[in-house]
Amino acid sequence: MELSEIWFVLISVLFIGFFFLEGFDFGVGMSTRFLARDQKERTVMVNTIGPFWDANEVWLITGAGAIFAAFPNWYATMFSGYYLLMLVVLLGLIGRGVAFEFRRKVEDTRWTNTWDWMIFFGSLLPPFLLGVLFTSMLKGMPIGEDMNMEAGFSDVINIYSIWGGFTITLLCLLHGLTFLSLKTEGEIRQRSAALAKKLVLAVFGSLVVFVGLSSFVTDIFEMRPILELIIVVLIVLAIGLSYYFISNKREGMAFTMTGLGIMLTVSSIFVGLFPRVMVSSLNKAFDLTVYNASSGAYSLKIMTIVAATILPFVLGYTIYSYYVFRKRVSDKEHLTY
Amino acid sequence: MDPVMLARIQFALTTIYHFFFVPLTIGLAFIIALMQTLYVVKKNEIYKKMAKFWGHLFLINFAVGVVTGIIQEFQFGMNWSDYSRFVGDVFGAPLAIEALLAFFMESTFIGLWIFGWDRLPKKVHLASIWLVSIGTMLSGFWILTANSFMQVPVGYEIRNGRAEMVDFLALITNGQLWVEFPHVITGALCTGAFFVAGVSAYNLLKKKHIQFYKKSMNIALIIGLVGSLGTAFSGHAQAQYLVKTQPMKMAAAEGIWEDTPDPAPWSAFAWIDTKNQKNKFELNIPYALSYLSYSKFEGSLKGMKTLQAEYAKKYDRIVGEGTNYIPPVKTTYWSFRLMVGFGMAMILLSMIGLYLWKKGRLLQSSRFLKILVPAISFPFLANTFGWVMTEVGRQPWTVFGLMTTADAVSPNVSSGTILFSIMMYTLIFTILAGVMVYLMVREIKRGPVEHQDVNSAVSIDPFNKAGV
């Protein structure tokens, strides 16, 4: 395996990790608006992700950084080509990030409520738009011979990409709900489990349509038919099992299954892309691949050594942090956010 | 307007704004870690109160710093895609390492610190804030590794039409990095120190929580002096390095058009006429520029006219005939002077403050305390002007000697798009600045008292001890 291929895998892992981790805090952020009955409940919900959301977001930052370092052409084409989409993702993440810190700095219901709306939109827009980004990338974008992408509105926003964004968003929401049922007590715990149970069906339907559309619009089932089919079967299994575990009040397992569902969905995108990193809709010859978009061998070697050295530590203290804050959150204790 | 100019405006806007928060984060994290160490060692509750109170202000600032930082990482790709293609091989690596090594550490341990006051053993909790502090400095190190490459490119070869990394060690032992990094870190310490000193002075003037703010002030003044002296020394080292590596930037920062006499005088004030390439009026301090450049009272410097000819001979084949290698002279000249001026003022203020403190007259010196309040802005201004000098002074290059700024911009992004995003950033930055200042002032007015937690107060369960 070439180093550039290894880096494709590593970047996939970073994005799979990002959607698994930030996926649930996006989901919690979204559900604050309809699962919480009042501000007090919203506060409990926000505090379940309090110690985690920032580190979860670093998976995205690192993913983007890794793309820059390992595949400068991919980074340049994608970020300049999806300019406005990236702008909105940024604005969403900015609003959301400060909202956690600011929401209860002033004891005023309207103040808190305003920031809570930011948390809602900041948790809804980024996963939706990143879903749009990845699915439209899979479909192919107008990338020319010079590797530059001149995308029009309908290249970015079309039925397929919207459906992709919608599916990713629903998956995050479901994942957030199973997280909430795992991390809260009493009424919120019950309500999130009940809503998760209903949502599983919607996620299921959405995924079926998404797979159907993908088989028409993209070439991923021609590129890797067996692997993609296996992944689809596994997604079905994971989501189905999550329904079973939610029903049986086995919240840890339910959360694991919704997490698996997200991870498999994201991995299906990367599996379908490989060895391409950006598909050109104009000409196959203009595709950006792991071979023509990557950094030199030396640079990749250095980065591999660095990543292999640091990542175990990162995983170690990340697990430690989740272990420290493993208890359920309730309003009987002091809530920081 | 042309996209290059707009992309530059956006870069200046987002970077300068982001860099209001970064040095305060680095400086305060260190100071808070120090306070908390005193608490753990001396077991005096007042230090815990200090770590908590300054921590509240720190976190408001940290939140804005983090989110405005994400823009930076995306911006290279969005606005400077040709730059990213050309140098990604070299430049992307430190950015990715920054995320892996520093951001993960910072964000995980800040979470442990914020939420861990009652949940972690004291020493582990203390270790968390130190790891945050180390994380902020590591982050600085790696982003400056990337920036140093733009000032003094090393460890690369031009292959396949782009700069490819051939020597990683050269990147992290870049001479530029080792004059720039200490300068930025000591500047950040000043920022934290003068923030703490200014806020303390404000409250001491109001005679509120005197013990608390006196102790805070004491710590701040010591770090302020160490930081400001450190900035001066590392700045001097940087200037000497600059003469060797980017003589044009140095000449512009000094406003010298013709080669200087030997020994070279330092210009304290000059009326610069860029069009006719001369200064209409100069106020010079003899010998000083020689000392600044070579640490001895002899030696001359080349003027911009000589350097223009030299650069033309060397670089015209890369960037085309007739290129103007002279950066905006007035901006470079004056931002350099303002940076140095505010830096000197900080040294002076820390010295006076420590003197008064030692004589036990600090609390009576209301005039001095009154100066410390607006002096909160000094390090912010010095930091900003320092970066303006560094980045504007490097023009027309984006990577010195390799790529011009005009060639670095994204070819597929229109002026309208960049303008639109500038407007969005301006809007959101304005709101954020307003909210942040409002919250900071509120916290400062409230002072170091335990926060009344409305929600938990409402939900106290009389039968549950944990609820009280």
Interface residues (C-beta under 8 A of the other chain):
Chain A: K40 T43 G50 P51 F52 D54 A55 E57 V58 I61 T62 A64 G65 A66 F68 A69 A70 F71 P72 N73 Y75 A76 T77 M78 F79 S80 G81 Y83 L84 M86 L87 L90 L91 L93 I94 G95 G97 V98 F100 E101 F102 R104 K105 V106 E107 D146 M147 N148 M149 E150 S295 G296 Y298 S299 I302 M303 V306 A307 I310 L311 V314 Y317 T318 S321 V324 F325 D331 K332 E333 H334 L335 T336
Chain B: L59 I60 F62 A63 V64 V66 V67 T68 I70 I71 E73 F74 F76 G77 M78 N79 S81 D82 S84 R85 V87 G88 D89 V90 F91 G92 A93 L95 A96 I97 E98 A99 L100 L101 F103 F104 M105 S107 T108 F109 I110 G111 L112 I114 F115 G116 D118 R119 L120 R159 R162 E164 M165 V166 F168 S410 P411 N412 V413 T417 F420 S421 M424 I428 L432 V435 L439 R442 E443 Q452 D453 V454 N455 S456 V458 S459 D461 N464 A466 G467
